[in-house]
Amino acid sequence: MNVVKGQKQQYVTIKGTKDGLTLHLDDSCSFKELIEDLEIKLSLNQKRNEDVPFVPVKVKIGNRFLSHDQEEEIRSIIRNKKHLVVDLIDSNVITKQEAEEMRKKHEIVSVAKVIRSGQVLKVEGDLMLVGDVNPGATVIAGGNIFILGTLRGIAHAGFNGRRDAIITASVMKPTQLRIGDIMNRAPDAVQTDNNLMECAYVDDNETIVVDRLQQLTHLRPNLTRLEGGI
């Protein structure tokens, strides 16, 4: 590749928007090169915005991972320029902790046991329970609850506020159902063949309804997607 003598690589692109400035930082150069170019570009831009009271700045760093000290250095450079205020640093990279939290929220936890009176089983994602939930027992999930057994206790799906979560059971005789922040006590089960599983979901009237499991195909079509398996 031919490089024109005297031509300097551009690592920072500044774009003005109605909400302020957006800085696009190159994610392939060294951090030292990035910082040097950032200083230069902000100094040039400052001369064009001397009459502006303050300008919110969004920083997009692409696929670059920044340590805490590196992020603070970028924030400090921007803050030290007159009229500039850091609004957001946006990255495509997530931390190991964030990735672990996402995994927990989307995984299906499979448990084979009977949940007895006084016991509480809680998972972050979806729960697949092979066994019964006895009266006085509680199962809680951040996502959906699938019970291959009899539900006679309490089931709370979508405990973080997910009203689109569902609860299914081979035999639906709960003392209480909760989905998101909606609760009802001992709902009337649909009169169906005893061999048919039932499901509970929140309808358009923000009420928990118990119906035949087959209705979920139309009510929650996204349940058919495969994510990770169990």
GROMACS elastic network, one bead per residue, 0.5 to 0.9 nm:
[ bonds ]
;  ai    aj funct       b0    kb
    3     6     6  0.86582   500
    3     7     6  0.74132   500
    4     7     6  0.55664   500
    4     8     6  0.87790   500
    5     8     6  0.86094   500
    9    37     6  0.88898   500
   10    13     6  0.74811   500
   10    26     6  0.82892   500
   10    34     6  0.89418   500
   10    37     6  0.72648   500
   11    24     6  0.82496   500
   11    25     6  0.60318   500
   11    27     6  0.84033   500
   11    28     6  0.88621   500
   11    29     6  0.73461   500
   11    33     6  0.76337   500
   11    34     6  0.58916   500
   11    35     6  0.89856   500
   11    37     6  0.62399   500
   11    38     6  0.77247   500
   12    23     6  0.67148   500
   12    24     6  0.57793   500
   12    26     6  0.62769   500
   12    34     6  0.71583   500
   12    37     6  0.63445   500
   12    38     6  0.60251   500
   12    41     6  0.70952   500
   13    22     6  0.81849   500
   13    23     6  0.57477   500
   13    24     6  0.50786   500
   13    25     6  0.66298   500
   13    26     6  0.83528   500
   13    38     6  0.89005   500
   13    41     6  0.80979   500
   14    21     6  0.67970   500
   14    22     6  0.58710   500
   14    24     6  0.64631   500
   14    25     6  0.88693   500
   14    41     6  0.78040   500
   14    42     6  0.85313   500
   14    45     6  0.84184   500
   15    20     6  0.86580   500
   15    21     6  0.57623   500
   15    22     6  0.52146   500
   15    23     6  0.65039   500
   15    24     6  0.80267   500
   16    19     6  0.80269   500
   16    20     6  0.59672   500
   16    22     6  0.63108   500
   16    23     6  0.88599   500
   17    20     6  0.52114   500
   17    21     6  0.57990   500
   17    22     6  0.71866   500
   18    21     6  0.82401   500
   19    22     6  0.89153   500
   19    55     6  0.81622   500
   19    56     6  0.69905   500
   19    57     6  0.85414   500
   20    54     6  0.88194   500
   20    55     6  0.53037   500
   20    57     6  0.60034   500
   20    58     6  0.78901   500
   21    55     6  0.68679   500
   21    56     6  0.62952   500
   21    58     6  0.62647   500
   21    59     6  0.84951   500
   21    84     6  0.88723   500
   22    56     6  0.85716   500
   22    57     6  0.57367   500
   22    59     6  0.58616   500
   22    60     6  0.73094   500
   23    57     6  0.71897   500
   23    58     6  0.61748   500
   23    60     6  0.60125   500
   23    61     6  0.83094   500
   24    58     6  0.86596   500
   24    59     6  0.62645   500
   24    61     6  0.63473   500
   24    62     6  0.79058   500
   25    34     6  0.72711   500
   25    38     6  0.83022   500
   25    59     6  0.73649   500
   25    60     6  0.61371   500
   25    61     6  0.50623   500
   25    62     6  0.72406   500
   25    64     6  0.89370   500
   26    29     6  0.63515   500
   26    34     6  0.71969   500
   26    60     6  0.89339   500
   26    61     6  0.68026   500
   26    62     6  0.73550   500
   26    63     6  0.89062   500
   26    64     6  0.82155   500
   27    30     6  0.81740   500
   27    31     6  0.86904   500
   27    34     6  0.86553   500
   27    61     6  0.62715   500
   27    62     6  0.59056   500
   27    63     6  0.58517   500
   27    65     6  0.85610   500
   28    31     6  0.89284   500
   28    63     6  0.84410   500
   28    64     6  0.75453   500
   29    32     6  0.82923   500
   29    33     6  0.64916   500
   29    34     6  0.66259   500
   30    33     6  0.53117   500
   30    34     6  0.63086   500
   30    35     6  0.87903   500
   31    35     6  0.61686   500
   31    36     6  0.86580   500
   31    70     6  0.83213   500
   32    35     6  0.52461   500
   32    36     6  0.62889   500
   32    37     6  0.87483   500
   33    36     6  0.52233   500
   33    37     6  0.62876   500
   33    38     6  0.85560   500
   34    37     6  0.53042   500
   34    38     6  0.60432   500
   34    39     6  0.87107   500
   35    39     6  0.62379   500
   35    40     6  0.87447   500
   35    73     6  0.85609   500
   35    74     6  0.74046   500
   35    77     6  0.85271   500
   36    39     6  0.53586   500
   36    40     6  0.65265   500
   36    41     6  0.88587   500
   37    40     6  0.51179   500
   37    41     6  0.60838   500
   37    42     6  0.85115   500
   38    41     6  0.52281   500
   38    42     6  0.60339   500
   38    43     6  0.84500   500
   38    74     6  0.84356   500
   38    77     6  0.80984   500
   38    78     6  0.86592   500
   39    42     6  0.54360   500
   39    43     6  0.61735   500
   39    44     6  0.87731   500
   39    77     6  0.69871   500
   39    78     6  0.83843   500
   40    43     6  0.52511   500
   40    44     6  0.63615   500
   40    45     6  0.86687   500
   41    44     6  0.52365   500
   41    45     6  0.61000   500
   41    46     6  0.85436   500
   42    46     6  0.59169   500
   42    47     6  0.88663   500
   42    77     6  0.86525   500
   42    78     6  0.75195   500
   42    81     6  0.72710   500
   43    46     6  0.51337   500
   43    47     6  0.68934   500
   43    81     6  0.74197   500
   44    47     6  0.57259   500
   44    48     6  0.72805   500
   45    48     6  0.53644   500
   45    49     6  0.67097   500
   46    49     6  0.52138   500
   46    50     6  0.62192   500
   46    81     6  0.70538   500
   46    82     6  0.70292   500
   46    83     6  0.79987   500
   46    84     6  0.86654   500
   47    50     6  0.57280   500
   48    51     6  0.82506   500
   49    52     6  0.54737   500
   49    53     6  0.87399   500
   49    54     6  0.89312   500
   49    55     6  0.87022   500
   49    82     6  0.88144   500
   49    83     6  0.77318   500
   50    53     6  0.80681   500
   50    82     6  0.77102   500
   50    83     6  0.75454   500
   51    83     6  0.87847   500
   52    55     6  0.71732   500
   52    83     6  0.66130   500
   53    82     6  0.87748   500
   53    83     6  0.57528   500
   53    84     6  0.88153   500
   54    82     6  0.77175   500
   54    84     6  0.55829   500
   54    85     6  0.67899   500
   55    83     6  0.55935   500
   55    85     6  0.59779   500
   55    86     6  0.85422   500
   56    83     6  0.84368   500
   56    84     6  0.61034   500
   56    86     6  0.59183   500
   56    87     6  0.55063   500
   56    88     6  0.86578   500
   57    78     6  0.82517   500
   57    84     6  0.65884   500
   57    85     6  0.58184   500
   57    87     6  0.52550   500
   57    88     6  0.69119   500
   57    89     6  0.87146   500
   58    85     6  0.89360   500
   58    86     6  0.64774   500
   58    87     6  0.54482   500
   58    89     6  0.60364   500
   58    90     6  0.74562   500
   59    86     6  0.78376   500
   59    87     6  0.80202   500
   59    88     6  0.60541   500
   59    90     6  0.59852   500
   59    91     6  0.85325   500
   60    88     6  0.82902   500
   60    89     6  0.59779   500
   60    91     6  0.61169   500
   60    92     6  0.86925   500
   61    64     6  0.58496   500
   61    65     6  0.81388   500
   61    66     6  0.86586   500
   61    89     6  0.73016   500
   61    90     6  0.62392   500
   61    91     6  0.52781   500
   61    92     6  0.76123   500
   62    65     6  0.85773   500
   62    90     6  0.75271   500
   62    91     6  0.52598   500
   62    92     6  0.53864   500
   62    93     6  0.75815   500
   63    91     6  0.64531   500
   63    92     6  0.52468   500
   63    93     6  0.56838   500
   64    91     6  0.71798   500
   64    92     6  0.77198   500
   64    93     6  0.68764   500
   65    91     6  0.77215   500
   65    92     6  0.86433   500
   65    93     6  0.62321   500
   65    94     6  0.83491   500
   65    95     6  0.88014   500
   66    69     6  0.78657   500
   66    70     6  0.56238   500
   66    71     6  0.57855   500
   66    91     6  0.89132   500
   67    70     6  0.51613   500
   67    71     6  0.62094   500
   67    72     6  0.86068   500
   68    71     6  0.52260   500
   68    72     6  0.62166   500
   68    73     6  0.86835   500
   69    72     6  0.50744   500
   69    73     6  0.61707   500
   69    74     6  0.88006   500
   70    73     6  0.50153   500
   70    74     6  0.64113   500
   70    75     6  0.86867   500
   71    74     6  0.52395   500
   71    75     6  0.62646   500
   71    76     6  0.86038   500
   71    89     6  0.83390   500
   72    76     6  0.59674   500
   72    77     6  0.86017   500
   73    76     6  0.50371   500
   73    77     6  0.62414   500
   73    78     6  0.87212   500
   74    77     6  0.52412   500
   74    78     6  0.63787   500
   74    79     6  0.86484   500
   75    78     6  0.52595   500
   75    79     6  0.60587   500
   75    80     6  0.85597   500
   75    85     6  0.87189   500
   75    86     6  0.65393   500
   75    89     6  0.87800   500
   76    79     6  0.50686   500
   76    80     6  0.60230   500
   76    81     6  0.88415   500
   77    80     6  0.53033   500
   77    81     6  0.68628   500
   78    81     6  0.55519   500
   78    82     6  0.85221   500
   78    84     6  0.62262   500
   78    85     6  0.70209   500
   78    86     6  0.68474   500
   79    82     6  0.73015   500
   79    83     6  0.81596   500
   79    84     6  0.58349   500
   79    85     6  0.58432   500
   79    86     6  0.68622   500
   80    83     6  0.88944   500
   80    84     6  0.78241   500
   81    84     6  0.59364   500
   81    85     6  0.87210   500
   82    85     6  0.87159   500
   86    89     6  0.77813   500
   90    93     6  0.89113   500
   91    94     6  0.75197   500
   94    97     6  0.81429   500
   94    98     6  0.60487   500
   94    99     6  0.65322   500
   95    98     6  0.51344   500
   95    99     6  0.62348   500
   95   100     6  0.86351   500
   96    99     6  0.50748   500
   96   100     6  0.61698   500
   96   101     6  0.86728   500
   97   100     6  0.50814   500
   97   101     6  0.62435   500
   97   102     6  0.86948   500
   98   101     6  0.50999   500
   98   102     6  0.62435   500
   98   103     6  0.86377   500
   99   102     6  0.51164   500
   99   103     6  0.61850   500
   99   104     6  0.87209   500
  100   103     6  0.50334   500
  100   104     6  0.62567   500
  100   105     6  0.87181   500
  101   104     6  0.51928   500
  101   105     6  0.63234   500
  101   106     6  0.88400   500
  101   124     6  0.87714   500
  102   105     6  0.51765   500
  102   106     6  0.63490   500
  102   107     6  0.85880   500
  103   106     6  0.53191   500
  103   107     6  0.58732   500
  103   125     6  0.83116   500
  104   107     6  0.54257   500
  104   108     6  0.83626   500
  104   109     6  0.89628   500
  104   123     6  0.83008   500
  104   124     6  0.56810   500
  104   125     6  0.56472   500
  104   126     6  0.89596   500
  105   108     6  0.85831   500
  105   123     6  0.86513   500
  105   124     6  0.52469   500
  105   126     6  0.75932   500
  105   142     6  0.67947   500
  105   143     6  0.73434   500
  106   124     6  0.80758   500
  106   125     6  0.52204   500
  106   126     6  0.69898   500
  106   143     6  0.78408   500
  106   227     6  0.77208   500
  106   228     6  0.86182   500
  107   124     6  0.81616   500
  107   125     6  0.53691   500
  107   126     6  0.62974   500
  107   127     6  0.86762   500
  107   227     6  0.76675   500
  107   228     6  0.70856   500
  107   229     6  0.80262   500
  107   230     6  0.80074   500
  108   123     6  0.89104   500
  108   124     6  0.89888   500
  108   125     6  0.59599   500
  108   127     6  0.57130   500
  108   128     6  0.66669   500
  108   143     6  0.87793   500
  108   144     6  0.88384   500
  108   227     6  0.87880   500
  108   228     6  0.82689   500
  108   229     6  0.73497   500
  108   230     6  0.60329   500
  109   123     6  0.71191   500
  109   124     6  0.86122   500
  109   125     6  0.70111   500
  109   126     6  0.60924   500
  109   127     6  0.50192   500
  109   128     6  0.59306   500
  109   129     6  0.82045   500
  109   230     6  0.72738   500
  110   126     6  0.86128   500
  110   127     6  0.61974   500
  110   129     6  0.59643   500
  110   130     6  0.76254   500
  110   230     6  0.69167   500
  111   127     6  0.76490   500
  111   128     6  0.62363   500
  111   130     6  0.61194   500
  111   131     6  0.81509   500
  112   128     6  0.84056   500
  112   129     6  0.58677   500
  112   131     6  0.59197   500
  113   129     6  0.73490   500
  113   130     6  0.63359   500
  113   131     6  0.51537   500
  113   132     6  0.74033   500
  114   129     6  0.85908   500
  114   130     6  0.79000   500
  114   133     6  0.61390   500
  114   134     6  0.74585   500
  114   149     6  0.89274   500
  115   118     6  0.85055   500
  115   119     6  0.61524   500
  115   120     6  0.74238   500
  115   121     6  0.74510   500
  115   131     6  0.74786   500
  115   132     6  0.62266   500
  115   134     6  0.60830   500
  115   137     6  0.60297   500
  115   138     6  0.75207   500
  115   139     6  0.80024   500
  115   153     6  0.89046   500
  116   119     6  0.56055   500
  116   120     6  0.84620   500
  116   132     6  0.82068   500
  116   133     6  0.64702   500
  116   134     6  0.52003   500
  116   135     6  0.74144   500
  116   136     6  0.72209   500
  116   137     6  0.54204   500
  116   138     6  0.85038   500
  116   153     6  0.88926   500
  117   120     6  0.85921   500
  117   133     6  0.82154   500
  117   134     6  0.58859   500
  117   135     6  0.58121   500
  117   138     6  0.80555   500
  117   153     6  0.80549   500
  118   135     6  0.86926   500
  118   136     6  0.56026   500
  118   137     6  0.52208   500
  118   138     6  0.76664   500
  119   136     6  0.77163   500
  119   137     6  0.51476   500
  119   138     6  0.64087   500
  119   139     6  0.84943   500
  120   137     6  0.60708   500
  120   139     6  0.57678   500
  120   140     6  0.75612   500
  121   137     6  0.83981   500
  121   138     6  0.63538   500
  121   140     6  0.61365   500
  121   141     6  0.83739   500
  122   127     6  0.83700   500
  122   138     6  0.83213   500
  122   139     6  0.58985   500
  122   141     6  0.56760   500
  122   142     6  0.83021   500
  123   126     6  0.70721   500
  123   127     6  0.66364   500
  123   139     6  0.85098   500
  123   140     6  0.64637   500
  123   142     6  0.64915   500
  123   143     6  0.84979   500
  124   127     6  0.84642   500
  124   140     6  0.85162   500
  124   141     6  0.57447   500
  124   143     6  0.71529   500
  124   159     6  0.88198   500
  125   141     6  0.59995   500
  125   144     6  0.74076   500
  125   158     6  0.86779   500
  126   141     6  0.59530   500
  126   142     6  0.64902   500
  126   145     6  0.59258   500
  126   146     6  0.79048   500
  126   157     6  0.84407   500
  126   158     6  0.88304   500
  127   139     6  0.85875   500
  127   140     6  0.81142   500
  127   141     6  0.61308   500
  127   142     6  0.85181   500
  127   143     6  0.73863   500
  127   144     6  0.62806   500
  127   146     6  0.60299   500
  127   147     6  0.80258   500
  127   157     6  0.89318   500
  128   144     6  0.84575   500
  128   145     6  0.62204   500
  128   147     6  0.60587   500
  128   148     6  0.76805   500
  128   230     6  0.88016   500
  129   132     6  0.78729   500
  129   133     6  0.88915   500
  129   145     6  0.77147   500
  129   146     6  0.61306   500
  129   148     6  0.60773   500
  129   149     6  0.78008   500
  130   146     6  0.84323   500
  130   147     6  0.60890   500
  130   149     6  0.63014   500
  131   147     6  0.69238   500
  131   148     6  0.59366   500
  131   150     6  0.72235   500
  131   151     6  0.89293   500
  132   147     6  0.74221   500
  132   148     6  0.74853   500
  132   151     6  0.59457   500
  132   152     6  0.77209   500
  132   153     6  0.89550   500
  133   136     6  0.84040   500
  133   137     6  0.60159   500
  133   138     6  0.71314   500
  133   139     6  0.75861   500
  133   147     6  0.83630   500
  133   149     6  0.76253   500
  133   150     6  0.62008   500
  133   152     6  0.56618   500
  133   153     6  0.55242   500
  133   154     6  0.78008   500
  133   155     6  0.86264   500
  133   174     6  0.86730   500
  134   137     6  0.54992   500
  134   138     6  0.83104   500
  134   150     6  0.77915   500
  134   151     6  0.67324   500
  134   152     6  0.51475   500
  134   153     6  0.52424   500
  134   154     6  0.86710   500
  134   174     6  0.89759   500
  135   138     6  0.84084   500
  135   151     6  0.81753   500
  135   152     6  0.50108   500
  135   154     6  0.76414   500
  135   174     6  0.78562   500
  135   175     6  0.71479   500
  136   152     6  0.80887   500
  136   153     6  0.53916   500
  136   154     6  0.72575   500
  136   175     6  0.82648   500
  137   152     6  0.80892   500
  137   153     6  0.50584   500
  137   154     6  0.62415   500
  137   155     6  0.86801   500
  138   153     6  0.59139   500
  138   155     6  0.58170   500
  138   156     6  0.78079   500
  139   145     6  0.82076   500
  139   153     6  0.81143   500
  139   154     6  0.63472   500
  139   156     6  0.63237   500
  139   157     6  0.82719   500
  140   143     6  0.87778   500
  140   145     6  0.78388   500
  140   154     6  0.83647   500
  140   155     6  0.59515   500
  140   157     6  0.58632   500
  140   158     6  0.80493   500
  140   159     6  0.70210   500
  141   144     6  0.63965   500
  141   145     6  0.64821   500
  141   155     6  0.83907   500
  141   156     6  0.64223   500
  141   158     6  0.59638   500
  141   159     6  0.62176   500
  141   160     6  0.87651   500
  142   145     6  0.88508   500
  142   156     6  0.85096   500
  142   157     6  0.60690   500
  142   159     6  0.50322   500
  142   160     6  0.59429   500
  142   161     6  0.83425   500
  142   162     6  0.76484   500
  142   165     6  0.84220   500
  142   180     6  0.88091   500
  143   157     6  0.57691   500
  143   159     6  0.74960   500
  143   160     6  0.84499   500
  143   162     6  0.72393   500
  143   164     6  0.86946   500
  143   165     6  0.57029   500
  143   166     6  0.78031   500
  144   156     6  0.88994   500
  144   157     6  0.55071   500
  144   158     6  0.65496   500
  144   164     6  0.86818   500
  144   165     6  0.50029   500
  144   166     6  0.50646   500
  144   167     6  0.59880   500
  144   168     6  0.83444   500
  145   155     6  0.78227   500
  145   156     6  0.80427   500
  145   157     6  0.60684   500
  145   158     6  0.87672   500
  145   165     6  0.79874   500
  145   166     6  0.63974   500
  145   168     6  0.62461   500
  145   169     6  0.83538   500
  146   166     6  0.82318   500
  146   167     6  0.60174   500
  146   169     6  0.61682   500
  146   170     6  0.88709   500
  146   199     6  0.88711   500
  147   150     6  0.71895   500
  147   151     6  0.72314   500
  147   167     6  0.78431   500
  147   168     6  0.58598   500
  147   170     6  0.65460   500
  147   171     6  0.86166   500
  148   151     6  0.89455   500
  148   168     6  0.82084   500
  148   169     6  0.58690   500
  148   170     6  0.54549   500
  148   171     6  0.83751   500
  148   197     6  0.87588   500
  149   169     6  0.61664   500
  149   170     6  0.51106   500
  149   171     6  0.63503   500
  149   172     6  0.88220   500
  150   153     6  0.89764   500
  150   169     6  0.62607   500
  150   170     6  0.58254   500
  150   172     6  0.62714   500
  150   173     6  0.71897   500
  150   174     6  0.86254   500
  151   154     6  0.76399   500
  151   155     6  0.78930   500
  151   168     6  0.88736   500
  151   169     6  0.62495   500
  151   170     6  0.78094   500
  151   171     6  0.61226   500
  151   172     6  0.53311   500
  151   173     6  0.55558   500
  151   174     6  0.53933   500
  151   175     6  0.85604   500
  152   155     6  0.89740   500
  152   171     6  0.83739   500
  152   172     6  0.70970   500
  152   175     6  0.60569   500
  152   176     6  0.85331   500
  153   173     6  0.77838   500
  153   174     6  0.50348   500
  153   175     6  0.52196   500
  153   176     6  0.67730   500
  153   177     6  0.87144   500
  154   174     6  0.59526   500
  154   175     6  0.57476   500
  154   177     6  0.59358   500
  154   178     6  0.79419   500
  155   167     6  0.75524   500
  155   174     6  0.74678   500
  155   175     6  0.86156   500
  155   176     6  0.66053   500
  155   177     6  0.51871   500
  155   178     6  0.62158   500
  155   179     6  0.83344   500
  156   159     6  0.63780   500
  156   167     6  0.80978   500
  156   176     6  0.83656   500
  156   177     6  0.60080   500
  156   179     6  0.56491   500
  156   180     6  0.75438   500
  156   183     6  0.85750   500
  157   160     6  0.86470   500
  157   161     6  0.88765   500
  157   162     6  0.77477   500
  157   163     6  0.83655   500
  157   165     6  0.59719   500
  157   166     6  0.65005   500
  157   167     6  0.65644   500
  157   177     6  0.83043   500
  157   178     6  0.62661   500
  157   180     6  0.64104   500
  158   161     6  0.56263   500
  158   163     6  0.64122   500
  158   164     6  0.76109   500
  158   165     6  0.53832   500
  158   166     6  0.79459   500
  158   178     6  0.82869   500
  158   179     6  0.56077   500
  158   181     6  0.83673   500
  159   162     6  0.66965   500
  159   163     6  0.88789   500
  159   178     6  0.82258   500
  159   179     6  0.69300   500
  159   180     6  0.51607   500
  159   181     6  0.73767   500
  160   180     6  0.64271   500
  160   181     6  0.83751   500
  161   164     6  0.89437   500
  161   179     6  0.77510   500
  161   181     6  0.59537   500
  161   182     6  0.89821   500
  162   165     6  0.57944   500
  162   179     6  0.71039   500
  162   181     6  0.81016   500
  163   166     6  0.81708   500
  163   179     6  0.57549   500
  163   181     6  0.74640   500
  163   182     6  0.78105   500
  163   201     6  0.79995   500
  163   202     6  0.63954   500
  163   206     6  0.86357   500
  164   179     6  0.79621   500
  164   180     6  0.80317   500
  164   201     6  0.72282   500
  164   202     6  0.68504   500
  164   220     6  0.79826   500
  165   179     6  0.65187   500
  165   180     6  0.75243   500
  165   200     6  0.89285   500
  165   201     6  0.68692   500
  165   202     6  0.80551   500
  165   220     6  0.89020   500
  166   179     6  0.71758   500
  166   199     6  0.68563   500
  166   200     6  0.56928   500
  166   202     6  0.78363   500
  166   216     6  0.89065   500
  166   220     6  0.86598   500
  167   177     6  0.84041   500
  167   178     6  0.89644   500
  167   179     6  0.80981   500
  167   198     6  0.84303   500
  167   199     6  0.54425   500
  167   200     6  0.50243   500
  167   201     6  0.67512   500
  168   171     6  0.86054   500
  168   172     6  0.76590   500
  168   197     6  0.70401   500
  168   198     6  0.56638   500
  168   200     6  0.62954   500
  168   201     6  0.89953   500
  168   213     6  0.72392   500
  169   172     6  0.54699   500
  169   173     6  0.88432   500
  169   197     6  0.58059   500
  169   198     6  0.57508   500
  169   199     6  0.64868   500
  169   200     6  0.88519   500
  169   213     6  0.88107   500
  170   194     6  0.85760   500
  170   195     6  0.77368   500
  170   196     6  0.69681   500
  170   198     6  0.64452   500
  170   199     6  0.88381   500
  171   174     6  0.89920   500
  171   194     6  0.76962   500
  171   195     6  0.86108   500
  171   196     6  0.82700   500
  171   197     6  0.63833   500
  171   198     6  0.69796   500
  172   189     6  0.66681   500
  172   197     6  0.78122   500
  172   198     6  0.63506   500
  172   199     6  0.78063   500
  172   200     6  0.89031   500
  172   210     6  0.84839   500
  173   176     6  0.88498   500
  173   186     6  0.70846   500
  173   187     6  0.80004   500
  173   188     6  0.83659   500
  173   189     6  0.72468   500
  174   177     6  0.66581   500
  174   185     6  0.78045   500
  174   186     6  0.55579   500
  174   187     6  0.74558   500
  175   184     6  0.89240   500
  175   185     6  0.58772   500
  175   187     6  0.80334   500
  176   183     6  0.73580   500
  176   184     6  0.59807   500
  176   186     6  0.52620   500
  176   187     6  0.75427   500
  177   182     6  0.84257   500
  177   183     6  0.58168   500
  177   184     6  0.56105   500
  177   185     6  0.62610   500
  177   186     6  0.73068   500
  177   187     6  0.77255   500
  177   200     6  0.81576   500
  177   208     6  0.78848   500
  178   181     6  0.69204   500
  178   182     6  0.55892   500
  178   184     6  0.65675   500
  178   185     6  0.86382   500
  178   208     6  0.79105   500
  179   182     6  0.53714   500
  179   183     6  0.65489   500
  179   200     6  0.86034   500
  179   201     6  0.73296   500
  179   202     6  0.71650   500
  179   208     6  0.75067   500
  180   183     6  0.81409   500
  182   202     6  0.80577   500
  182   206     6  0.75022   500
  182   207     6  0.72475   500
  182   208     6  0.72808   500
  183   207     6  0.81994   500
  183   208     6  0.72559   500
  184   187     6  0.66145   500
  184   207     6  0.82399   500
  184   208     6  0.69353   500
  186   189     6  0.86482   500
  187   208     6  0.82718   500
  187   209     6  0.78657   500
  187   210     6  0.72983   500
  188   191     6  0.87626   500
  188   209     6  0.87592   500
  188   210     6  0.73326   500
  189   192     6  0.84718   500
  189   198     6  0.79784   500
  189   209     6  0.87469   500
  189   210     6  0.58363   500
  189   211     6  0.71957   500
  190   198     6  0.77917   500
  190   210     6  0.63961   500
  190   211     6  0.56695   500
  190   212     6  0.70439   500
  191   194     6  0.85274   500
  191   211     6  0.89317   500
  192   195     6  0.82125   500
  192   196     6  0.68297   500
  192   197     6  0.88818   500
  192   198     6  0.87016   500
  192   211     6  0.89643   500
  192   212     6  0.74995   500
  193   196     6  0.56051   500
  193   197     6  0.87776   500
  194   197     6  0.77667   500
  196   212     6  0.71323   500
  196   213     6  0.73943   500
  196   214     6  0.88937   500
  197   211     6  0.89407   500
  197   212     6  0.64833   500
  197   213     6  0.55875   500
  197   214     6  0.84590   500
  198   210     6  0.67430   500
  198   211     6  0.56378   500
  198   214     6  0.82126   500
  199   209     6  0.81398   500
  199   210     6  0.55290   500
  199   211     6  0.54933   500
  199   212     6  0.60337   500
  199   213     6  0.51342   500
  199   214     6  0.86404   500
  199   215     6  0.83509   500
  199   216     6  0.77829   500
  200   208     6  0.63467   500
  200   209     6  0.53906   500
  200   211     6  0.63972   500
  200   212     6  0.86764   500
  200   213     6  0.85295   500
  201   207     6  0.80356   500
  201   208     6  0.53763   500
  201   209     6  0.55120   500
  201   210     6  0.67384   500
  201   211     6  0.83209   500
  201   216     6  0.88706   500
  201   219     6  0.87319   500
  202   205     6  0.77467   500
  202   206     6  0.56088   500
  202   207     6  0.52851   500
  202   209     6  0.61544   500
  203   206     6  0.53951   500
  203   207     6  0.55935   500
  203   208     6  0.64165   500
  203   209     6  0.66031   500
  204   207     6  0.73951   500
  205   208     6  0.87228   500
  210   213     6  0.89335   500
  211   214     6  0.83318   500
  211   215     6  0.70175   500
  211   216     6  0.88477   500
  212   215     6  0.58368   500
  212   216     6  0.80373   500
  213   216     6  0.58106   500
  213   217     6  0.82301   500
  214   217     6  0.61166   500
  214   218     6  0.82584   500
  215   218     6  0.58237   500
  215   219     6  0.62422   500
  215   220     6  0.84514   500
  216   220     6  0.52107   500
  216   221     6  0.69477   500
  216   223     6  0.81471   500
  217   220     6  0.59272   500
  217   221     6  0.52641   500
  217   222     6  0.85811   500
  217   223     6  0.79275   500
  217   224     6  0.80027   500
  218   221     6  0.57199   500
  219   222     6  0.89822   500
  220   223     6  0.58637   500
  220   224     6  0.83458   500
  221   224     6  0.60876   500
  221   225     6  0.82573   500
  222   225     6  0.57267   500
  223   226     6  0.80820   500
  226   229     6  0.64485   500
  227   230     6  0.88497   500
